[in-house]
Amino acid sequence: MHDLRREFGPAQASFVDQTGQRPRDNHYWAPVIVSREQIDAEVERLAALPKPADGRRQSLIVHPSARAGSPGLAPGIQVSLQVLLPGESTEPMRHNATEVNFCIRGGGSTRVAGRTIAFRQYDVWNHPAFVAFAHTNDTDDIQVRLVYSNTPLLQHMEVYVPEFGVELEVPTQTLTAHASDDPKRRSPFGTFPIGEDGGLLMPYETLINPQVVESRPLHFSWQQVKAELDKLEALGSDYVGRRLYMMYNPVTGRTNGITPNFFATMTIRPPKIVDRPHRHVSAAINYYFSGSGYSMVAGNRYEWKAGDLMLSAPGWAVHNHASYDDYVYELTIQDQPLNIYMQSLLWQERPIARTLPRLRNPLHRQGIRIMRDISWLKGSITPIVTPFRNQTVDYETYARLVDWQIVNGGHGVLVNGTTAEPSLLTVAERNRLVDVAVEAAAGRVPVLAATGSQSHAETVELTQHADKAGADAMLVVTPYYIRPPQRGLVEYYADIAARTERPLLIYHIPGRAAVSMDLATVKAIRERAPNLVGMKHAVNDMAFVTHMLDAFGTEWRVFVGLEELSYPMLAVGACGLMNAVGNLAPRKVADLVEAVERGDYAAARALHFALFELNQSVFYDTNPIPIKYMMKRMGLIPANEHRLPMMPATRELEARLDGVLDRAGLL
């Protein structure tokens, strides 16, 4: 321990006037990836060093933003890379930090708190605070461990106490004879209630002698943990929960940790899985030891692979993770238990608009239904195709398409639009697609659900499901084939609008529905339905757009439904596009909307011409026949399948579309 006497120089506290001031902004640490190649090179360097006196070949892995004197990979998490050659051992030590050890190569044994833990690759075990421990490599291979501890936090508090060369086999003694056993020191009143709020008064002797809870080292064998993870994976697509287990130390109680500071989870991530974006004030560090994928952190993309270590979730940064074509196994260390105990944990599954891309409704994602502000309802909202595989809906690919739209600049997604072939889907399939889209988008952009049908009953069922599922707005097509009168359209839309508080838009597409709507009808519906806010207009009729905007004002949301009219209709006053070509080039389509929105008509006109052939190609055959073929060629969908009476593109059409893709630079 430190000497009992210390020499302090003169010191004087000061007053810092904060009148009218707010606390400083946080300094957010950037995500960092320490690659497998970097780790391997450092292991090789450490292994080549002469054996140190204490046997500890180790390097700290330090973030560039780490504070002087408390080097960590996250503000409260130190990660050290520790290497032992065959036959080597470390000098016994103890410190008042807690640790999580993770063996990434080789094996060996650890003597800690009087017990021996024999470990192999990918095993995890914890060290309680201030217990003696030493590591041994009793194998023929090099031993490499990642060791996570709360040392930086203790160093920042200037209370980190390490001791070296301690007796390994002497168990840590816990004082059990309390000073309060002295009758002269024991308060005769004990602990007792004060006031009516449930507070208590506690005497000093009880204060300084809290209940002793034994904390033991726990060993989590990868062989056993993996067997349990494989059981989760065997549940298949019917199980939609996360495939992970937290390695729980019961001494942490409700804070759910492996130590009082950290939780440790092992995850199996199936191929092509995209997590829900979220954020939390606790920091997370991932080590990936199988597979590959990417992470989106605060709008930035980071690629990772097996053997990489990543600060994947800096505090309060929106993030999510996705796997590529292989299964991913990962260890996550996160300082959530500490935040739970401090009551500082904030966790947000559906983050607010300030941290996410523009053009979305922040209030709905907080569970608030509100109609006063629909400024978020604009931009390029792509009607996503429905991928099939062996004539069944491929929901996994659909989720990836939603994510691809968002990552590549789309402002929103439309589920079950015309491009999705909704007439060839069952009601259950359409409802499931809404669920998948809401889950995959996870609040990053608005999700609009097309809930119209020929049948009023089906429209009601689809609308009510989308409402409960969390769709941001509904798009309802005019009932097709039956050619209702205008007064029937008024009653129809008034009835549907009354069944939801979400914004409602009319889908006006006379070419497919065989019924048109006039301005007087729209006015009559608006008088009955205050949540009717706009129209997707898929008609070559610019005058009707002008009449609507003149009658209802600029808050009336007009979305362009014909690709070739995108720029002209936006210039007149449309607020966005719902174009099938967004499935192919979401960034360019979004750029066109944004250029018009900022008044850069030269740039918008250039994009109009750049997209023109692609826009025309959508209608070389019945939509979405050309779109699906081109998406297959681009590798966006695994199969170019339709349901009857729709058919795939002919050989001649395929050749023509290949030329379009090539000229557009999409191949």
MISENU-81680 format. One record per residue (C-alpha): x, y negated, z negated; residue in three letters. Coordinates in steps of 0.5 Angstrom, whole numbers, plus 2048, in hexadecimal, padded with zeros to 3 digits. Layout:
<pts>
XYZALA;...
</pts>
This chain:
<pts>
800800800MET;8027F9800HIS;8067F57FBASP;8017F37F5LEU;8047EC7F6ARG;8057E77FCARG;8077E17FDGLU;8027DC801PHE;8047D5803GLY;8007CF802PRO;7F97CF806ALA;7F37CB806GLN;7EC7CC809ALA;7E97C780DSER;7E27C580FPHE;7E07C6817VAL;7DA7C1818ASP;7D57C581CGLN;7CF7C181CTHR;7CB7C1822GLY;7D07C7825GLN;7CE7CE827ARG;7D37D4826PRO;7D87D582CARG;7D67D9831ASP;7D97E1831ASN;7DF7E2835HIS;7DD7E8838TYR;7E27EE83ATRP;7E27F0841ALA;7E27F7843PRO;7E87FB844VAL;7EA802847ILE;7F0805845VAL;7F180A84BSER;7F381284AARG;7F981084EGLU;7FB80A849GLN;7FA80F843ILE;7FE815846ASP;804810847ALA;80480E840GLU;80381583EVAL;809816842GLU;80D81083FARG;80B812838LEU;80D819839ALA;81481783CALA;816813835LEU;81A816830PRO;81681982ALYS;815813825PRO;81681481EALA;80F81481CASP;80D819822GLY;808814825ARG;80981382CARG;80380E82EGLN;801808831SER;7FB803830LEU;7F7802836ILE;7F57FA835VAL;7F07F6838HIS;7F37EF83BPRO;7EE7EB837SER;7F07EF831ALA;7F27EA82BARG;7F97EA828ALA;7FA7EE822GLY;7F47F2824SER;7F57F682APRO;7EF7FA82DGLY;7EC7FC833LEU;7E67F9830ALA;7E57F482BPRO;7E47F9826GLY;7E77FF829ILE;7EE801829GLN;7F080782EVAL;7F780A82ESER;7FA80F833LEU;7FE81482EGLN;80281A831VAL;80682082ELEU;80A824831LEU;80A82C830PRO;80D82D829GLY;80C826826GLU;808823820SER;80781C81ETHR;80981A817GLU;80381A812PRO;7FF813811MET;7F981080FARG;7F5809810HIS;7EF80680EASN;7EC806815ALA;7E880C818THR;7EA81081EGLU;7E7814824VAL;7EC819827ASN;7EB81B82EPHE;7EF820831CYS;7F081F839ILE;7F682483AARG;7F882A837GLY;7F782C830GLY;7F982D829GLY;7F782C822SER;7F682681DTHR;7F7826815ARG;7F2821812VAL;7EF82180BALA;7F1827809GLY;7EF82B80FARG;7F282E816THR;7EE82C81DILE;7F0830822ALA;7EE82D829PHE;7EE82E830ARG;7ED829836GLN;7E7825836TYR;7E682682EASP;7E482082AVAL;7E581F822TRP;7E581A81DASN;7E9817818HIS;7E6814812PRO;7EA80E80FALA;7F080F80APHE;7F181680BVAL;7F881980DALA;7F881C813PHE;7FE81F818ALA;7FE82281FHIS;801828822THR;80282A829ASN;803832828ASP;80183382FTHR;806834836ASP;80382E839ASP;803826838ILE;7FE824833GLN;7FA81D835VAL;7F581A830ARG;7F1814831LEU;7F081182AVAL;7EB80C828TYR;7EB808822SER;7E880181FASN;7EF7FF81DTHR;7EE7F8821PRO;7E87F681DLEU;7EC7F8817LEU;7F27F4819GLN;7EE7EE81BHIS;7EB7EE814MET;7F37EF812GLU;7F17F580DVAL;7F47FB812TYR;7F87FF80DVAL;7FC805810PRO;80080980CGLU;80680E80FPHE;80A81480CGLY;804816807VAL;80381D804GLU;7FF821809LEU;7FC826805GLU;7FA8217FFVAL;7F2820800PRO;7F08197FFTHR;7EE8187F8GLN;7E78147F7THR;7E68117F0LEU;7E08147EDTHR;7E18127E5ALA;7DE80B7E6HIS;7DF8057E1ALA;7D88057E0SER;7D980B7DCASP;7DC8067D6ASP;7D68057D2PRO;7D87FE7D1LYS;7D97FC7D8ARG;7D27FF7DAARG;7CC7FA7DBSER;7C67FC7D6PRO;7C27FA7DCPHE;7C47FE7E2GLY;7C17FC7E8THR;7BA7F97E8PHE;7B57F57EDPRO;7B57EE7EDILE;7B07EA7F1GLY;7AA7ED7F5GLU;7AE7EE7FBASP;7B17F47FAGLY;7B87F17F8GLY;7BC7F47F2LEU;7C17F27EDLEU;7C77F67EDMET;7CD7F67E7PRO;7D47F57E9TYR;7D67FC7E7GLU;7D18007ECTHR;7D37FB7F1LEU;7DB7FD7F1ILE;7D98047F1ASN;7D48067F7PRO;7D280D7F8GLN;7D88117FBVAL;7D6815801VAL;7DB81A804GLU;7DD81980BSER;7E081F80EARG;7E4820815PRO;7DF82381ALEU;7E2827820HIS;7DD827826PHE;7E082D82BSER;7DF82B832TRP;7DD832834GLN;7D783282FGLN;7D582B831VAL;7D582D838LYS;7D1833837ALA;7CC82E834GLU;7CC82983ALEU;7CB82F83FASP;7C583083CLYS;7C282983DLEU;7C482A844GLU;7C1830845ALA;7BA82D844LEU;7BA82A84BGLY;7B682484DSER;7B1825849ASP;7B5822843TYR;7B681B844VAL;7BA81983EGLY;7C181883DARG;7C681E83DARG;7CA81C837LEU;7CB81E830TYR;7CE81A82BMET;7D381D826MET;7D081B820TYR;7D381A819ASN;7CE81B814PRO;7D281680FVAL;7D0811814THR;7C9811812GLY;7C480D816ARG;7CA80A81ATHR;7CB81081EASN;7D281081FGLY;7D881581FILE;7DB81081ATHR;7D880A817PRO;7DB80581DASN;7DA80A823PHE;7D580E826PHE;7D881482BALA;7D4817830THR;7D581C836MET;7D181B83CTHR;7D0820842ILE;7CE81B848ARG;7CB81F84EPRO;7CD81D855PRO;7C9817858LYS;7C7814851ILE;7C680D850VAL;7C580A849ASP;7C0805846ARG;7C47FE846PRO;7C47FC83EHIS;7C87F883AARG;7CA7F8832HIS;7CF7F482EVAL;7D37FB82CSER;7D97FC831ALA;7D9803834ALA;7E0806837ILE;7DF80C83CASN;7E481283ETYR;7E2815844TYR;7E481C844PHE;7E081F84ASER;7DD81C850GLY;7DD815853SER;7D880F853GLY;7D8808852TYR;7D580384DSER;7D27FC84EMET;7D47F7848VAL;7D17F0848ALA;7D07F1850GLY;7D77F4851ASN;7D87FB854ARG;7DE7FF851TYR;7E0806855GLU;7E280B850TRP;7E4813850LYS;7E681884CALA;7EC817848GLY;7EA80F847ASP;7E980B841LEU;7E5805841MET;7E280083DLEU;7DB801840SER;7D77FD83CALA;7DA7F6839PRO;7D57F3833GLY;7CF7F1836TRP;7D07F283DALA;7CB7F5842VAL;7CD7FB844HIS;7CC802847ASN;7CF80884AHIS;7CE80D850ALA;7D1813852SER;7D3815859TYR;7D381C85CASP;7D6820856ASP;7D482184FTYR;7D781C84AVAL;7D981E843TYR;7DB81883FGLU;7DD816838LEU;7DA810835THR;7DC80C82FILE;7D880682DGLN;7D8802826ASP;7D1802826GLN;7D080581FPRO;7D47FF81CLEU;7CF7FA81FASN;7C97FE81DILE;7CC7FE816TYR;7CE7F6816MET;7C77F5819GLN;7CA7F281FSER;7C87F7824LEU;7C47F482ALEU;7C27F9830TRP;7BE7F7836GLN;7BC7FD83BGLU;7B97F7840ARG;7BD7F183FPRO;7BA7EA840ILE;7BB7E6846ALA;7C17E2844ARG;7C67E8845THR;7C37EB84BLEU;7C27E9852PRO;7BD7E4854ARG;7B67E5857LEU;7B37E9852ARG;7AE7E884CASN;7B17E8846PRO;7AB7E8841LEU;7A87EE844HIS;7AE7F2842ARG;7AD7F083BGLN;7A67F283BGLY;7A37EC83CILE;79D7EB841ARG;79D7E4844ILE;79A7E184AMET;79D7DA849ARG;7A37DB84DASP;7A47DF853ILE;7AB7DB855SER;7AE7E2855TRP;7AA7E585ALEU;7AE7E3860LYS;7B47E6865GLY;7B57EC868SER;7B17F2865ILE;7B27F8869THR;7AD7FD86BPRO;7B1803869ILE;7B080A86DVAL;7AE81086ATHR;7B381586BPRO;7B181D86CPHE;7B582386BARG;7B182986DASN;7AB82586EGLN;7AB823866THR;7AD81C864VAL;7B481C862ASP;7B381785CTYR;7BB81785AGLU;7BC814861THR;7B780F860TYR;7BA80D85AALA;7C180C85DARG;7BD808863LEU;7BB80385DVAL;7C180385AASP;7C5802861TRP;7C07FC863GLN;7C17F885CILE;7C97F985DVAL;7C97F7864ASN;7C57F1863GLY;7BE7F2863GLY;7B97EE85FHIS;7B47F385EGLY;7B17F9860VAL;7AA7FB862LEU;7A8802861VAL;7A3806865ASN;7A380186BGLY;7A1803872THR;7A8805873THR;7A880A86EALA;7A280E871GLU;79D80D86CPRO;798810870SER;79B816870LEU;79D817868LEU;798819863THR;79681485DVAL;79A818858ALA;7A081785DGLU;79F81085EARG;79E80F856ASN;7A5813855ARG;7A880E85ALEU;7A6808856VAL;7A980B850ASP;7B080D853VAL;7B0806856ALA;7AF80284FVAL;7B480784CGLU;7B9806851ALA;7B87FF852ALA;7B87FE84AALA;7B77F784AGLY;7BC7F484FARG;7B77F2854VAL;7B07F2855PRO;7AC7F9857VAL;7A67F885BLEU;7A17FD85CALA;79D7FE862ALA;79680185FTHR;791800864GLY;78E806868SER;78880786CGLN;78480A866SER;782805861HIS;78380A85BALA;78A80C85DGLU;78C80585DTHR;789804856VAL;78D80A854GLU;793808858LEU;793801855THR;79280384EGLN;79780884EHIS;79C802851ALA;79A7FD84BASP;79B802846LYS;7A2804849ALA;7A57FD849GLY;7A47FB850ALA;7A57F3850ASP;7A07F2856ALA;79B7F685AMET;79A7F6862LEU;7937F8864VAL;7927F986BVAL;78B7F886ETHR;7877FE86EPRO;789802875TYR;78480587ATYR;77E804877ILE;77E7FC87AARG;77A7F9874PRO;7777F2874PRO;77A7EC871GLN;7757EC86CARG;7777F386AGLY;77E7F186ALEU;77D7EC865VAL;7797F1860GLU;77F7F6861TYR;7857F185FTYR;7817EE85AALA;7807F5857ASP;7877F7857ILE;78A7F0855ALA;7857F184FALA;7897F884DARG;7907F584CTHR;7937EF849GLU;7997EF84EARG;79A7EB854PRO;7967EE85ALEU;7977ED861LEU;7937EE867ILE;7967F386DTYR;7947F0873HIS;7957F4879ILE;78F7F587EPRO;7937F9883GLY;7937FF87EARG;78D7FD87AALA;7887FB880ALA;7867F687BVAL;7887EE87BSER;7877E9876MET;7857E2877ASP;7877DC873LEU;7807DB870ALA;7807E286DTHR;7877E186AVAL;7847DB866LYS;77E7DF864ALA;7837E4861ILE;7877DF85DARG;7817DC85AGLU;77F7E3857ARG;7877E5856ALA;78B7E0852PRO;7917E5853ASN;7917E685ALEU;7977E285CVAL;7997E3863GLY;7997E886AMET;79D7EC86ELYS;79C7EA875HIS;79D7EF87AALA;79A7EB880VAL;79D7E7885ASN;7997E1883ASP;79D7DB881MET;7977D7880ALA;7947DB87BPHE;79A7DA877VAL;7997D2878THR;7927D2876HIS;7937D686FMET;7997D286DLEU;7957CC86FASP;78F7CE86BALA;7927D2865PHE;7997CE864GLY;7A07D0864THR;79F7D585EGLU;79B7D9863TRP;7A07DF864ARG;7A07E186BVAL;7A57E786DPHE;7A77E8874VAL;7A57EF876GLY;7A77EF87ELEU;7AF7EF87EGLU;7AF7EB885GLU;7AB7E5881LEU;7B07E587BSER;7B37DF87CTYR;7AE7DB880PRO;7A97DC87AMET;7AE7DB875LEU;7AF7D4878ALA;7A87D3878VAL;7A77D4870GLY;7A77DC86FALA;7AB7DD868CYS;7AE7E486AGLY;7AE7EA86FLEU;7AB7F186EMET;7AF7F4874ASN;7B17FB876ALA;7B77F9878VAL;7B97F8871GLY;7BA7FF870ASN;7C07FE875LEU;7C37F8874ALA;7C17F586DPRO;7C67F086CARG;7C57EC873LYS;7BE7EC872VAL;7BF7E986BALA;7C47E486EASP;7BE7E2873LEU;7B97E086EVAL;7BF7DD869GLU;7C17D986FALA;7BA7D6870VAL;7B97D5869GLU;7BF7D0868ARG;7BD7CD86FGLY;7C37D0873ASP;7BF7D1879TYR;7C57D187EALA;7C77D787AALA;7C07DA87AALA;7C07DA881ARG;7C67DD882ALA;7C47E387ELEU;7BD7E3881HIS;7C17E5888PHE;7C67E9884ALA;7C07ED882LEU;7BC7ED888PHE;7BE7F388CGLU;7BD7F7885LEU;7B77F4884ASN;7B47F688AGLN;7B77FD88ASER;7B27FF884VAL;7AC7FF889PHE;7B080388ETYR;7AB80888CASP;7A6809886THR;7A9806880ASN;7AC80987CPRO;7AF80E881ILE;7B480A884PRO;7B680787CILE;7B780E87ALYS;7BB81187FTYR;7C080B87EMET;7C080C877MET;7C2813878LYS;7C881187DARG;7CA80C877MET;7CA811872GLY;7C580E86ELEU;7C081486EILE;7C281B86EPRO;7BD81D873ALA;7B981A879ASN;7B281D877GLU;7AB81B878HIS;7A481E877ARG;79F81F87CLEU;79D81C880PRO;7A3818880MET;7A981B884MET;7B0819884PRO;7B4815889ALA;7B5818890THR;7BC81A893ARG;7BB814897GLU;7B980F892LEU;7BE81288DGLU;7C380F893ALA;7C0809893ARG;7C080888CLEU;7C780A88BASP;7C9804890GLY;7C57FF88CVAL;7C9801885LEU;7D0801889ASP;7CE7FA88BARG;7CC7F8884ALA;7D27FB881GLY;7CE80087DLEU;7D280687FLEU;
</pts>
